Amino acid sequence: MERSGKKLFDSDNYVTACKGIRDSICQLLFHKKRGIGDNDPQIEWVYKQITGKIGLRIEIVWGESWEKTI
């Protein structure tokens, strides 16, 4: 998840702010009740922030290491 905004959040505030989005992603991916599955060891969550126009970019890499896509 990459957040873009006028200023950067503290890292702990940014991760907390993304909790609802993270839960929704897992609900869609695993068809589970909202809030369940985001601790699955198969998922690696990567958070980034940049300054700029307000927005959020989400990239999901399935079936391979995310390091290969950077």
BELRA-V774771 format. One record per pair of residues at least 24 apart in sequence whose C-alpha atoms are under 6 Angstrom apart, sorted by the first residue. I is the first residue (numbers start at 1). GAP is how many residues later the second one is. Records with the same first field share a line. If there is no record, write none. Layout:
# BELRA-V774771
I=GAP ; GAP
This chain:
# BELRA-V774771
1=46 ; 56 ; 57
2=45 ; 46 ; 47 ; 54 ; 55
3=46 ; 52 ; 53
4=45 ; 46 ; 47 ; 48 ; 50 ; 51
5=46 ; 47 ; 48 ; 49
6=45 ; 46
7=44
